[in-house]
């Protein structure tokens, strides 16, 4: 925005106003966007917060995102056109104007019309909002989102995505037309496709793991049940000792509390082992279904559901403008990356046609460490858990 400063004229120090190089471009952008009529003040304040606009720190107050009320005052203040108000009249100021008077009057008219009928929270939704980052900023060591913007000209209003850092003068990547970014993202989604024959083999592996899990699950539950019975016996003996007064009461009570916690931990594990393993297999199967033809799935989904598919496949999506087109690169989610790693493994490996399945060893109940978080893996011991392990490609997208 604008900030107070002093300058020397001849031998006199004169109070004046300088342009804040960080905040001023964002305020100009705010006026331009509000003038399109596609933002409410509330939405505009949220967009400015996303771009990092905060108030200045003072002796009394810390910096914070600009409030809706403060933004309303800014949008209605002619000060940013280069004038000052004194006793109800406007006078030319010494400061440089940030916006034109024409732009200010357009914003003022929208504020006036909405105050008459109430500020309707008009939402201009685009499914890529908040999902795409600037590749140039990433190369420069920054992390900057592309923000939705509208510009008027040549008889129409055009939709763009612009790097948030560019509004602060930190990035030079040109704006990307919405339709160009949509096409680039759709192409990147389609590139995630894995050959059907590879996915068939992966699904066969998942089914084999499920069969193993059904067997090893019984071993797990048997071991936990025996350990629970053993703890219950110990608890009974301690209760008898407490009643007989054979041992000091404080020590007995502490030991009983410890046994109660251990029994509770085993009961929790008994309740979740089967469900967690089945859930892992279902997630893997859902991931395989998504990756069979993600391009076709993406094209067929409604816009709101496309966001979920993008978030299922990528943890970070970046766009870059080249001389010829707009491209995207992506960082896959853990689950998506695991599927592609597994597909490469299937391609490279040539297992025997009749491979002998090894029996998974069990662990006696008395050897289980009930305090350990890895109790589940102590009993399972499966070498195929990479088929069902790993989060990131959520099955929620299969509901789309």
N, C-alpha and C positions, 0 to 999 in steps of 0.2 A: 504494500500500500504506500502511503506517504508517511514521512517521519520528520520530526522537527530537527533543525540544524541551524547553524549560524554561518554567515559569510561576511567577509570584510569588503566594504566599499569605501574607497579612499582610506580614511583612518578610523572609520566607524564600523563596529560589528553590528550586523543586521540579522534579525531572526528570519529564517526562511524555511522552506520545506524541500526535502530531497525525496526521490523515488526509491522505495525499498525494492532492490533487484529480485528478491525472492518472492515477496508477497504481491507486489504490484501486478505481475502477469496473471496471477490467479484471480485477482479481483477483476481485471479486465475480462478474463474468461467467464467469470461469474455473471457479469453484466450481459455479455454476448449470449450466453446460454439461456439466461432468464428471458431475454428479449424474444427467443424463439417460441415461448409459451408452452414448452414441453416440460418444464420443471416447476415444481412448487418450491417455496423457500425452504421447506424441510428437506426436500430431496437435494436441493442445491447445496445446502449446508453439509449433508452427508457426503456428497461428491467432493466438496472441498476438503473435508476431513480425510477422505481417502487419498487425496493428493498431498496431504501433509501440511495444510494451512493451519497455523496456530497463532494465538495472540502473542504479543511480546511479553516477556517476563519483566515484572516490576518489583519494587521492594516489598509490596504487599501481596502480589499475586503471581502464581506460577503460570507459565504458558499453557494454553489448553485449546482444543478445537473451537472454532468460532461458533457461537450459539445461533439458534434460529432468530432470536430477537435482535441480536447484534447484526446479523446479515440483513435483516429487514431494514434496519436503520441505514446501513451502508447503501443498499439499493435505492433508498429514497433520498439520499443526500446529494445535492448538486455540487458539493465540494470537489468531487472527483472530475468535474468538467473544467476545473480551473478557476472557480469563483468561490467567494466566501459570503456568508449571510451575516448581516449586521443590522440589528434593529428592524428585522423583517424585510430588508432589502438585500439584493445581491450586488456584489462589487467584484471587479477583477482581482484575482489573487496573485501573489508572487510565485506560486507553485505551478509546476508544469501539469497540464491536464492529463489524466489517464484515459479518459473516454471522450467521445464526441457528445455534444449537446443533443444531437439527434438520437443517439443510442440511449442516452439518459431519459429522454422524453418517451421513448418506446417502452422502456422498463417502467417508468412512472405510470404510464397508461395501464399496463398490465396490473401493477399493484393496485391502482385505483379501482379497476373493474372487479378485481377479486375481493377487494375489501367490501364492495357493495353486495356481493352475493356469497361471500365466504370463500376462503382459499381452498378450492377442491384439490385433493391430493392426486393430481394427474400423474400417472406412472407411464413413462416411456420405457418399456421393457425390451431388452435385447439379450438373447440367451448367452452371448459371449461376454457380457459385462463382468468385469472382475476376474476373468479366467485367463486372459492372455497378457503376457509380459513382453517387454522390449528386449530383443536380442542384442541390440547395440549397447544398451546399458549393462546387460549381463557381461558382455565382453570387456566393458570398462570398469567392472567391479561393483556396479550398482544393481539394485533390485527395484525396477520401476514398472508399474502396471500401465497398460494401455487403457485410456479412459474414453468413454463415448462422448462425441461432440457433434454439434450440428452447425453448419455454415450455410449462409444464404448467398446466392449469386446466380447470374445467368437465368433469372426467372424462376428459380426453384430453391429448395432447401436440400442440402446434401449431407449425408451421414458419414462420419469418419470415426476412426479410432486414432487417438494421438497419445504419444508417450507423455506421462505425467511429468517426467523430468524436463521435457521440452518446454513446458509452460513455465519452468523455473530457469530456462536458459542453459540447462545442463546437457541437453541431447539435441542432435540435429536430424534424427530420423524423420522423414516426412510422414504426414498423416496417411492412413490407409483407408481407402473407401471400404465401407462395411461389406459390400458384396465381394470385394477382393479378399478380405480377411475370412469371410465365410467359406469361400472356395478353397483357400489354403488350409483351413482347419479340416474341411471335409476330406481333402486329399491325404492329410496326415492321418486321419482316422482310418481311411481305406488301406493305408500302408501297413497297418497293424495286423492285417489278415495273415493267418497261418494256413498252410496247405491242408485240405480236408483229410488226406491220408495220414498226415502227422497227428492231427487232432484225434483221429480214430484210434491210433495207437495210445495216445495219452489217455483217452477215455477207458481203453482196455486196462491200462495200468491203474487207473483210479478204481475201477471195479474190482481188480485184484486186491488192492489195498483195503477196500471196504470188506471184502471177504476175510482178509487177515484180521482186520479190526474186530469183526464179530467174534472171532475166536479168541483173540488176545484180550478183548474186553471182559470175557468171562474170567480169564486168569486174573485180570486186574481186580475185578469185584470180589473174587474169592479171597485174594490176598488181603484186601482192605477189610473184608468182613471178618476174617480170622484175627487180624490185628485189632479190630474193634472189640471183638469178644475177649481178647487177651487183656485189653485195657479195662473192660468192664469187670473182669475177675479181680484185677488189681484194685479197682475202685471199691469193690465189695469187701476185700480184705482190709483196706484202710478204714472203711466205715466201721467194721467190726472192732478194729484196734482202737478207734476213737471212742466207741461205746464202752470198751473194757478199760480204757484209761491206761493201756500198756505203754503208750508213747506220748511225748509232749504234744499238747493240743496245737500250738502254733505250727509246728512242723507238719503235723497230720493235715491241718487245714490247707497249708500251702501246697502239699503234695496232691490233695484232692482237687484243688483248683487247677493245677497243672494237668492232671488226668482229664478233667472236664474239658479243658481247651484242646487237648490232643484228640479226644473223642469227637468234639465238634468239628475239628479240621478234617478228620477222616469221613465223617458224615457228609460234609460239604463236597468232598471229592467223590464220594459214592454217588451223590446226586448229579454231579456235572460231567463225570467221565464219558458216559455213553453219549450224552447230548453234544458235548464239545467235539468228539471225534466225528459224529455223524454230521454236525454242522460244518466241520472242515471239509469233508468229502462233498457235501452239497455246494459249498462255495466253489470248490474246484470245478465241479460239473457246470455250475452257472457261468464261471469264467470261460470255460471252453465254448459254451454256447454263444457267448458274446463275441468271441474272437473268430468265429467261423467266417463271418462276412460282415465285419463291423461297418464297412462303407455303406452297404445296402441297408443295414439296420439304422444307421445314423440318418440316412436320407428319408427313411420311412417314419421316423419319430417326430412328434410335435416338438416345437422349439424348446419348451420348458424341460422336456425329457432329454433333449440333447445335452443339456448341461450335466445331467447325471452320468451319461455315458462318457463324456469328456473327463469328468472327475474320477470315474472308475478306471479309465485307461491311463491318465496322466496326472502326476503330481505337480508338474509345471509345464506350461505351454508357452513358447516364445515365438514372436513374429519378427521377420526381417524383410526390409524392402531392398530388392536388388535392382539392377538396371533394367531387367526384363520382367520381373514379376514379384509377387509377395510369397515368401516361404515361411514355414514354421518348423522349429525343432522342438523336441519334447523330452521330458524326463518321465519315464514310466513309473507307475505305482509299483509297489513291491510285488503285488500279485501278478500284474501284467508282465513285469520283468521276469518273474519266476516261470511263467508260461513260455515265454520266448526262449529262456535258457533251457527249459526242458525240451522244447521242440528241437533245439540244436543238438541236445544230448541224444534224442531219438534218431536224428539224422546221422549222427556220427557213429552210433553204436550198432552192432550187428549181433544181437544175442542169439544163442542156439535155439533151434526150433522147439526143442523139448527140454527146456531148462528145468532142473529139479528145484522145487520150492523148499527152502530150508525151514525147519521147525524153529519157532521163536522160543527161546528158553524163558522159563518163568523164574521168579525169585521167591524163596520161602517167606511166609508171612513174618517170621521172627526176624528176618534180615532187613525188613523194610524200615526206612528212616522216615517216620511220620512227620518229623519236623521239616523235612526238605520240601522245597517247592517243586523239585524234579521228581517227586514220588511217581507221578504218572509215567515218566519216561523210564523209571527204574523197572516197572513192570512190563511196559510195552516192548521196549527194545527193538522196535521195527526199523529196518533199513529202508523202508519205502515211504516214510512219512513226508518226504519232499513232495509227494503227490498231493497231499492234503494240508500241508503246513503253509503258513505265510498269509498275512492279511494284505489288503490293499485293493483287490478287485472285488468289490462288494457285490453279493448276489442281489442286493436291492434293485440293481438296474434291470434284473430280469422281470421285474414287475411292470416295466415301462410298456 
